[in-house]
Amino acid sequence: MRIRKENNELLEDEIVLIADVSDALAHPLRVKLLKYIMTQNRAMQQVCTKDLVEEFGYAQATISQHMKKLTSSGLVVSKKKEKFSYYFVNIGLLMQYVAAAKKFTVD
């Protein structure tokens, strides 16, 4: 019987994932936005830009800029419904990021 050796070596796509997601989370407001959206999604509540403006008190343009960064990284998915964009956290990608970051910290 052959025992598989654990492979903790980071693959190139995992390195890119860590860089992209870390860049998206490099601003404290984006971390707060992600956490808020995740909490609302868990409670089965939809979140649009208007909700984020009300919750955080920033201008709509500021919130939109930060949401663009989160959506371009893939951490947040945006779905259009009429004139509103609703946001949902991409839990699958977040878990991939956590797993890759874990491999990064292991010797």
VOPAGU-2260 file (C-alpha; in pm, 1 decimal, decimal comma):
REM VOPAGU-2260
SITE   aa  ch    i         X         Y         Z
SITE  MET   A    0       0,0       0,0       0,0
SITE  ARG   A    1     123,7     341,9     -96,0
SITE  ILE   A    2      80,9     632,6     144,5
SITE  ARG   A    3      24,8     970,4     -15,3
SITE  LYS   A    4     253,0    1242,8      99,1
SITE  GLU   A    5      74,1    1563,4     190,3
SITE  ASN   A    6     148,7    1834,3     -62,3
SITE  ASN   A    7     159,5    2171,5     110,3
SITE  GLU   A    8     332,9    2341,5    -179,5
SITE  LEU   A    9     141,3    2636,1    -319,5
SITE  LEU   A   10      36,8    2614,8    -681,7
SITE  GLU   A   11      61,4    2916,2    -909,5
SITE  ASP   A   12    -316,8    2967,8    -916,6
SITE  GLU   A   13    -324,9    2959,8    -534,9
SITE  ILE   A   14     -53,1    3225,7    -522,6
SITE  VAL   A   15    -254,8    3446,1    -760,3
SITE  LEU   A   16    -568,9    3383,9    -552,1
SITE  ILE   A   17    -392,7    3488,4    -230,9
SITE  ALA   A   18    -259,7    3803,6    -398,4
SITE  ASP   A   19    -594,1    3903,4    -555,4
SITE  VAL   A   20    -807,9    3842,0    -248,3
SITE  SER   A   21    -554,3    3996,9     -12,2
SITE  ASP   A   22    -548,2    4305,8    -232,0
SITE  ALA   A   23    -927,5    4324,9    -218,7
SITE  LEU   A   24    -919,9    4297,5     161,1
SITE  ALA   A   25    -638,6    4549,9     201,5
SITE  HIS   A   26    -875,3    4830,6     305,2
SITE  PRO   A   27   -1058,3    4820,6     641,1
SITE  LEU   A   28   -1387,2    4936,7     486,4
SITE  ARG   A   29   -1382,5    4650,9     235,2
SITE  VAL   A   30   -1337,4    4401,6     519,6
SITE  LYS   A   31   -1634,8    4559,8     698,7
SITE  LEU   A   32   -1843,0    4554,5     380,2
SITE  LEU   A   33   -1763,6    4187,1     321,3
SITE  LYS   A   34   -1853,3    4096,8     679,9
SITE  TYR   A   35   -2178,7    4294,4     663,7
SITE  ILE   A   36   -2284,1    4135,8     334,0
SITE  MET   A   37   -2196,9    3790,4     465,9
SITE  THR   A   38   -2404,3    3849,7     780,2
SITE  GLN   A   39   -2701,0    3975,4     579,4
SITE  ASN   A   40   -2675,7    3686,3     331,4
SITE  ARG   A   41   -2674,9    3440,5     620,7
SITE  ALA   A   42   -2996,2    3604,5     748,6
SITE  MET   A   43   -3141,9    3565,5     395,3
SITE  GLN   A   44   -3147,0    3943,7     346,4
SITE  GLN   A   45   -3053,9    4100,6      14,5
SITE  VAL   A   46   -2799,6    4382,5      16,7
SITE  CYS   A   47   -2779,7    4661,7    -240,3
SITE  THR   A   48   -2560,2    4970,6    -259,8
SITE  LYS   A   49   -2829,2    5182,9     -93,8
SITE  ASP   A   50   -2822,8    4952,2     209,4
SITE  LEU   A   51   -2444,6    4981,8     233,8
SITE  VAL   A   52   -2459,7    5362,3     211,6
SITE  GLU   A   53   -2715,5    5369,7     493,3
SITE  GLU   A   54   -2522,1    5122,4     709,4
SITE  PHE   A   55   -2175,8    5276,0     673,9
SITE  GLY   A   56   -2251,5    5642,9     607,9
SITE  TYR   A   57   -2016,7    5682,5     312,4
SITE  ALA   A   58   -2106,3    5844,1     -19,6
SITE  GLN   A   59   -2256,5    5615,8    -281,3
SITE  ALA   A   60   -1954,0    5669,4    -507,0
SITE  THR   A   61   -1715,4    5559,3    -230,4
SITE  ILE   A   62   -1916,7    5245,1    -156,6
SITE  SER   A   63   -1937,5    5166,9    -529,5
SITE  GLN   A   64   -1560,3    5198,4    -567,5
SITE  HIS   A   65   -1497,5    4956,0    -283,3
SITE  MET   A   66   -1763,6    4715,4    -407,2
SITE  LYS   A   67   -1604,0    4717,5    -751,9
SITE  LYS   A   68   -1277,9    4600,3    -592,6
SITE  LEU   A   69   -1455,9    4322,6    -400,2
SITE  THR   A   70   -1650,1    4205,3    -705,6
SITE  SER   A   71   -1348,0    4214,3    -938,2
SITE  SER   A   72   -1161,3    3989,1    -694,6
SITE  GLY   A   73   -1450,3    3743,1    -705,8
SITE  LEU   A   74   -1516,0    3763,7    -331,1
SITE  VAL   A   75   -1852,4    3926,6    -392,1
SITE  VAL   A   76   -2095,9    3850,1    -672,0
SITE  SER   A   77   -2327,0    4123,5    -799,5
SITE  LYS   A   78   -2667,1    4046,1    -947,4
SITE  LYS   A   79   -2874,4    4312,0   -1123,5
SITE  LYS   A   80   -3244,0    4326,6   -1050,9
SITE  GLU   A   81   -3424,0    4616,4   -1217,0
SITE  LYS   A   82   -3213,3    4925,8   -1137,9
SITE  PHE   A   83   -3042,8    4779,4    -828,2
SITE  SER   A   84   -2733,8    4564,9    -785,6
SITE  TYR   A   85   -2756,6    4307,0    -508,6
SITE  TYR   A   86   -2444,7    4162,3    -350,3
SITE  PHE   A   87   -2369,1    3809,7    -235,1
SITE  VAL   A   88   -2049,2    3675,0     -81,2
SITE  ASN   A   89   -1880,9    3400,4    -282,7
SITE  ILE   A   90   -1826,3    3159,6       7,3
SITE  GLY   A   91   -1655,6    2904,9    -219,0
SITE  LEU   A   92   -1384,1    3149,4    -319,2
SITE  LEU   A   93   -1344,6    3268,3      39,1
SITE  MET   A   94   -1288,3    2907,8     152,3
SITE  GLN   A   95   -1034,1    2854,0    -128,9
SITE  TYR   A   96    -852,1    3164,8      -7,8
SITE  VAL   A   97    -850,0    3040,2     352,4
SITE  ALA   A   98    -718,5    2698,8     243,8
SITE  ALA   A   99    -444,5    2853,1      27,8
SITE  ALA   A  100    -347,7    3095,5     304,4
SITE  LYS   A  101    -327,4    2801,9     545,1
SITE  LYS   A  102     -90,0    2622,0     306,8
SITE  PHE   A  103     111,9    2943,5     282,9
SITE  THR   A  104     170,4    2949,5     659,2
SITE  VAL   A  105     263,9    2580,5     690,0
SITE  ASP   A  106     633,9    2492,4     655,5
